[in-house]
Amino acid sequence: METLRFKTNLKCGGCVNAITPGLKNIESIENWAVDLADPDKVLEISAQEDISETVMDSVKKAGYQISRL
């Protein structure tokens, strides 16, 4: 199991809802959460393998910025 952490520019629950469909379509993801209270708006993902590029592509397609931590 891998834990992946990303810095994002998500600001609210609406932003999280916007990225949800894309993340749900990535089969390797076991679970995920966004810490909106963190200054870096950290997206943390538990996955079966390193799927960083797939996650970043999905979030970018939803219109948000993302980078690895």
N, C-alpha and C positions, 0 to 999 in steps of 0.2 A: 504494500500500500504506500502510495506517495502522497505527501501533503504539499500542495503547490500554493504559493502566496503571490498575489499581484497587487500593485498599486493601481487605483482607478480614479476616475473623476466622477463617480456616481455620487449623487447628492441626496436622494430621497427614495422612498418606497416605489415611486413611479419609475425611477431609473432602474431599480432592481427588477421590477415587473417587466421592463423592456428587454432585459437580458435573459430572463427566465426561459422563454421558449427555446432559444438557441442552446442554452446549457442543458436543458432537458433532453435535447437530441443527441448529446454526446454520451454514448453508452458506457464509457469507461468511468464516468463520474459516479462515485458512491453517494456523496453529499457535498453541499457547498453552502457558504454563508458570506454575507458582506457585513463588515463592521463599519457602519456609517459614522460612528462616534470617533473612530480613529482618524487623525488628520490625513492619512494616506488612503482612506476609504478602502481598506484591505478586503480583497476577495480571496477567501481561502477555500481550496478545493481538495477533497480526498478522492483519489482516483487509483485505479488499478495499475496505471503506468504514467509516465511523463507525457502529458498531452498539452503541454504549455502552448504550443503553436496553435493547436485547434481551439483552445479556450480563447486565446488572444484574438484570433480571427473572428470568432463568434461575437465577442464583445465589441470589436471594432465595427462589424457589420451592423450592430444595433446602434452605432453612432457614438460610442464612448471611447475614451482613451484608456489604455491599459499597458502596464509594463511589469516585468518580473521583479520581485523583491529578493 
